[in-house]
Amino acid sequence: MADVTYYVALPFRASDDGVVAGEPAECQSASGAIRRAEALARLAENAGAVAFSRTGDPLIGEFQDAVLIKAFGEVPSEFAGF
């Protein structure tokens, strides 16, 4: 099977240890993931959110590293600066 690219919006919530990931939302496109992440970051229960993509072959479970598209609000340090 050919590689497939998934687009995801992932919210983060404040915790005693900083921020923790919430429930990811799969999106149809990069722009859709950006819009969804921005909306998730604006919710009172979320500290921030990121939009990212991941490409690979779901049949064999091999995926490339995630590519960060955009970050909003308070997110873990590895997502800072996007």
Summary of the structure (lengths in Angstrom):
residues: 82
radius of gyration: 13.0
end to end distance: 31.9
largest distance: 42.9
contacts: 235
relative contact order: 0.27
helix: 20%
strand: 46%
